[in-house]
Amino acid sequence: MIEALVELGLVFGASKTVTTSVLDTFDGELHRSGLRLEFIESDSRELVLSGDGVVPAHLAVDAVPLVPDDLPPGPFRSRLNAHTGIRALMPQIRERAERRVGTWRDASGKVVVVVELHQGARVVGHPDIDATTTLEVHEVAGYARPTRRVCETLQRVGATEAGADRLTRSAHEAGVDLAGYTATATVPLDADMAAVDGFRAVLGNLATVIDANWQGAIDQTDTVFLHQLRIALRRTRTILKVAGPVLPTAILEPAREQFAWLASATGTPRDLDVYLLEWDHYTGPLGADIASSLAPVRDALERDCAAAHRRLEATLRSERATNWMREWRTWLDEPLRDDVLPRRAEKPLASIVARRIGRAHDRLVDKGRAIDAGSPAEQVHDLRKDTKRLRYLLDCFGSLLPDKPRKRFVKRLKELQENLGEFQDAEVHIDLLAHIAASADAATAGPDTIAAGEALTERLAQQRRSARAEFAQRFADFDSPATRRALDALLDGLRT
């Protein structure tokens, strides 16, 4: 095969051992954008960013970057940042092979075709997968004809065209999905299935999401792990809250207690993560001098965040947590005894879900109508919790709901959620800033830092006042005939 290419005019270099790693975020941000980031190790190390219809970009590096900002400033980092932002880049698969590169040059010496021969390719960590030999033909822009001649020659000597590139095939052989892990609350459900089976299917899916993000939250490789873990725990608590008529008391009561404990452990570290993620957004408009003077405050936030994550790690590694999750998964997987089920456990799932969604909406509206300009912040915060619970029910039982009415209703709910979220974030971050200001470290801060802290507090207070002033209109838009029509269409579709 190589001989035929040499006769055609290609010149091959010496063989080199090459290790190629595909890097992406945990949930495959690059893959979804049609891109691939490879870290290639041989005599040197480089990153290659490529994709369909994209001219590959190359960057020499010393090591695998954890995040794009670990790379030197320039077009490569900017291009990568546009798709991944601060997300951690994690190895999805590693392949080691002997590689020879062949080039074909025209009469002027310009390279018109590049061919890579990969021999003895093995997926690192998967010794059971047979080694493979692959030829990759890379067309040079503007030189399609030489590429066709190379492909025709390979076909003539018996080479077969693969259905996918070598790294995609290697990933498939190793059972690795290059699309990454996608956390979804929605699982396939049937309207007529027993309610207990539907609830257990939803809870089982959420347990899978919890498991998938558990170790990442401990390792802190990416703030998204804790974010996804916290959402999955909150969704689980919401389902358990409405599951009284469906699940046995013997499992329901301990589950509510244990998941409340786990969820509470995620609150402070996530709040501090968000504060640090939003830091530039908060401080940028204040000017460079004030932002610089706030450096001690940011340092204190980072220390508090690190301490909060250590406490979370201790919780997630504890026997109580690991034993509970093992017991919970066992209960979700084992057959149920009919004699321990509540009387409505066997009712059709759709009727139970329709009733719970309707009640959640009515409770939200009643509480929202009770809020006026003089209501305390806690009352607004409680309303935000109610919007989240309603949203979680819509997400978790989404496969039962008619698509268009669900989207119309969720859009209106989301607008209210965003307003309440802006108010709550400002409220929480003002309290955290006050806590830092009262600490011993802040007491020794200079007047510039104290003044800058007051400026930041005022900016957050402005955000809080703005969100609070906007609430009445946002709630009125939600508490409207249009929202009720969307809900009726949603529930009517669920009952049919």
N, C-alpha and C positions, 0 to 999 in steps of 0.2 A: 504493500500500500504506500509506504513512504517512498519506495523506489519509483513508483509511478508519478508521484508528485515531484520528485527530483528531476525525472526526465522531462516533466512539464516546464521546469525552470525554477522551482522553489529551492531555497537554500536553508538547511536546518542547522541550528546551533546545537551546542552540547546539552545533554540532559541535566536537569537540576531538580532537586527535591523541593517541592513547593507545597506549603500549607495554606489553604484558603478558608477563611471564616466568613460566613454571611452574618452581618450585623443588622439588627433592627430593634425597634422598641418591643416590649413584651407583647403588645397588642398589634404589631405589624403596621405601624404608620407608613413606613416607606413602601412596603408591599402594596398597601391599598392605593398608594400614589403611583404605582407602576414603576417603582424604582428599586434598585438593589445596591446595597453598600457591601463591598468585599474588602476584607483585610487580608493582604497577600504577603506571606513571609517566605523569603528565599535568601539570596545573598543580601537583599535589602528588604525593607518593609514599606508597603504603600497601601493607601486606601484608593479604591476605585468605585466611583458612583456612576451607575449606568441605568439604562432602561429603554423601553421601546421608543424609537424615534428620538433618543437622547444621545448626544455625543458624549462618550465616557469622559469623566473628569478624573485625573490622577493627582494624588498628593502624597509625597514622601513623609513618613512619620516614624517615630521611635517606638510607639506602643499603641495598643488599642485605646481609643478615647472612651471615657465613660459617658461623656455628653459632648455635643458639638462644640461647646465653648472651650473644651480642652484643646481644640485645634487652633493653630495660628489664625489671626484675622485674615480674611480674604474671600474670594468668590466661592471657594469650596465650602468653607464653614457657613457662609451666608445661605448658600443653596441648601445645605443640609438643615440648617436652623429653620428654614421656611417650612419644612415638613415635620420636624421633630421637636423644635423648640428646646426646652430644657430636659426633655425626656432622655432617660438612660438608654445607651446603645448596648444591646446584649447579644452574645453569640447565639445564633440559632442552630448552626451546624458547622462542623469543621471537616474538611477533606484534605488528605495528604496524598500526593501523587508525584511521579516522575514526569516532568514537563519538558518538551522540546518545542521551540518556536521556529516555524518556517516562514520565510518571506519570499515574495515574488516581486521583482523589480522590473520596471519597463526599461526601454533603451536609455532613458535619461537618468536612470538610477532611482526613480521614485517608487516607493512601495505601493503596490496596487492590490495585493491580497496578503492577509496574515492567517496562518494556520497554526493552531496549538494542538499538540499531541499529548494527551494525559494517559500515562500507563501505570498500571498497578494502583489505581485510585481506590482509597479506602476511607470510609467515614470514621473519624476518630471517635472512640468510645463504642463502636459497633463492630467488633471483630467477626461477628457471625455473617456479616454481609460480604459477599464475594467481591474481589477486586475487579475493576473494570478498565477497559481501554476506550478512550473517546477522542475523536478528532473534532475540533471546533474550527469552523471557517468564518473569518471576520471580513466582511466586505468593507472596502475603503470607499468613502463617498465619491461618486463619480466614476467608479470603475466596476460596474456591475458585470460587464462581459468577462473579465478575467475570473471573477468569482464563479460565474456559471461554468466556465471551463474546468475549474478545480472540482466543482460538485459533479460534473459529468464524468470526470476522470475517476473520482472515488466510486461512483455508482458502477462504472464499467469494471472495476476490479473487485466488486462484491461488497462494498460498504453499504450498510443500511442506514437510512435516516431515522434518527431518534424522534420520539414524539414530543420531547421537551429537552431543555438544556441540561447539562450534566449535573449541576448543583440541585436543580429541581428534582431530577430523578433520584439523586442520592438522598435527598431529604425524604422523598416518598418511601424509599427502601428502608430508611431509618425510622419511619413513622413520625417525622417532624413536619408540621404544617407551617410553611413559611409565611402564611397569612397571620400567624401569631394567635394569641388567645383573645377571644372576644367574650367579655362578660355580658350576658343578656339575662334579663329577668323573665323573659317570655319563654314558655315551653309549650309544645303541642298539647292541647287539651280538647276534650269532647264535651259538648254542652250536656249530654245525657249521662255522662259517667258519674259514679258515686262521688259525692262531695268530698268524702274522706280521701279518696284516691287522687282527686284533683289537687287538694291541699298538700298531700304528701308529695306529689310530683313537683309542685312549685317549691316546697321547702327543700326537696332533694336537689333541685337545680341550684338554689341559693347556697346550699351546703357545698356544692361543687365550686361555686365562685369563691366562697370563703376559703376553702382549701387551696385554691389556685393562687390566692393573694396573701396567704398567711405568712409564708417564709419571706416573701418580698417585703412585707411590712416590718418584719424583724430585721432584715438585712439593710433596709433603707436604701436600696439601689435606685429607687424611683419613687417619688411621692405618690404616684398613681396607685401603687399597691395598697397603701393605707387608705386612700380615697375609695378604691373599689371595695376593700374589706369593710370599711365603715358603712358604705351604702348597702352592701349585702346583709350586714348585721341589722341595719335599720329596717330593711325590707322584711327580713325574717321576723323581727319584732312586730311589724305591722300585720303580717299574716297571722301570727300567733294571737294578736290582740282580738282579731275577729273570728278566731277559729273555735270559740267556746262550744257552739252547737255541733261541731264536727269532729274534733279530736278528743281522745280520752283524757280525763282530768289527770290521771297518773303521770302522763308525759307532758301535758300542757303546762301545768304549774311549775315544775322544775325548769322546763324550757324557757318560759317567760323570765324566770329569775336569772338563769345562767346567761342568756343572751342580753339581758339588761346590764349585767355586770360586765360582759365583754364589750358591749357598745360604749359604756361609760368610760372604759379605759382608752378608747380611741379619740375621745372628744378633744382634750387639750392638745395632744400632739398634732392633730389635724388642724385645729384652729391656728396653731403656731406655724405650721407648714404654709397655710394660706396667707398668713400675715407676711411671711418672708417672700412668698411668691409674688405678692402684691406690693412689696416694699417700694420698688422703683415707680410703680404707678402712683403710690401715695406721696412719695417724697419728690419726684421729678418736678412737678409744678411749683414746688416751694423754692426752687433755685439751687444752684450748685453749692453755695456757701452753707445754706441751712442743711442740705442733704449731707454735706461733709461733717457738719457739727453733730449730726445724728448718728455718726459711726459708733459711739459707745452704746447708744440705744440698740442699734442693730446687733452689736456684739452680745448684749444682754439677752436679746431675743433668741439669738442662736444658741446661747448657753441654756436658756430655759427650754428651747425646743429639743436640744440634745438630751437634757435630763428627762423631759416628758417621754421621749422615745425609749430611753432606758427603762423607764417604768412600764411602758407598754410592752417592751421586749420581755421583761420579767413576767408580766401577766400572760403573754402568749406562750411562753416556755413553761409555765407552771403546770404542775400535775392536775390541778383543778381544771384548767383550760383544755389540756390535751385529753384527759380522761372524759371530760364532758363531750367533746367533739367526737370521740370514738363511740361513746354511748349513743349520741344523737344519730350518727350515721348508721349504727347498728339498728336502731329503732326504725329509721326510714327504710331500711332494706328488708327487714324481716316481715313475714306475714302477720296480719292483724287478727286478733281474736274477736269474733263477733260479739261476745258477751261483755266486752269492755267499751264498746262504741256508744257514743251518745245517740239519742233516738233519731236525730236528723242527719247522721253521718252518711246514710245511704240515699238521701234525697239527691235529685239531679243537681250537679254542680252549678249550672247556669242560674238556677233560681236562688241559690244561696249567695252567689257572687253579685247578682243584680240587687238583692236586698242590702248587702254590705256596702256596695258602691253608693246606692241611693242614700243610705243613712249617713255615710261619711260626708257626702255632699251637703245634706241638710244640716248636719252638725257644723260644718265649716261656715255655711251661710249664717246660721244663728249666731255663732260667735263673732263673725265679722260685723254683723249689724249692731252688735253691742259695743263696738269700739268707736270712740269719738276722739276729739282733739285732746281731751284730758286723760285718756286711758293710759295706764302705765306701760312701760316697754315690755314687761313680762306678758301682758295680755296680747301684744302684737307678736311676740315670740311664740306663744302658744298657738296662735292662728297659723303661723308658718309651719309648725309641726303638723297641724291638721291638713294643710295643703300638701305636705309631703306624704302623709299617710294615704290621702286620696290618690295622689299620683302613683304611689307604689302599688296600690290595688289595680290601677289601670295598667301599669307595666306588667305586673306578675300574671294577671289573667288576660293579657292582651290578645292572646290567640283566640279567645272566645268572643271578642268584641268586633262589631262591624267596623271596618277600617276607616271609612270617611267620617262617620260621626265621632269616632274616637279621636281622630286627628283634629277635628274642629273643636271638640271639648278640651283636649289637652292644650291646644294653642291658647285658649282663653285662660285656662288654669295656669299655664306657664308664665303668662304676663303678670299675673298676681304674684306668683312665686318669686319672680325676679325682683319685684319691688320689695317684698318682705325679706329676701336674701340680702339686698343692699343695705336695708335698715339693720338687719341682724349682724352682718359683718362689721359695719361701722360700730355698733354697740359693743360687740365682743372686743374689737381691737382698741377701742377707747379704754375699756376696762383693763386690758392687758398692758397698755401703755401706762395707765395709772399705777398698776402693780409694780412695773419696772421703776417708775419714778419714785416710789416709796421704798425701794430696795436700798441696801447699804451701798452698792456700787454707784447708784444714781446720786446718792447723797453727796458723794465726793466729786460729782461732775462739775465742770466749769460753767460759768454763766451762759456761754454760747450754746452749750448742749441743752441747758435748761430752757433757754429761749426757743431753741429749735424744737424741743419736745412740745412746748406749748403751741408752736405753729402747726405741728403735725396733729396735735389733739384738736385744734380748731378746724383743720381741714377735714378730719374725720367727722367732727361734729356737724360741719356743713353738709357732708354726705348724708349723715343721719337725719338732719332736719329736712333736707330735700326729699329723701325717700319717704319720710313720715308725712310731709305735706302732699306728696303725690298719691299716698295710699287711698284716700277717699275716692279719687277718680278711678284708680285701678280696681278697687273693690266694687264700685258701682258698675263698672264695665263687666265684671264677672257676675255680679248679682243682677242679672238682666234677663229679659225674655229670650234673647238669642242664646244665652248659655243654657237656659232651661230647655229650649228646643233641642239643642245639641245633646243634652243629657237624656231627654226623653227618647230621642232617636237611638242613642247608645243603649239604653236599657231595654227598649222595645226590641232591638235586634238581638239582645242577649236572651230575652224571654222566648223568642220564636225558635 
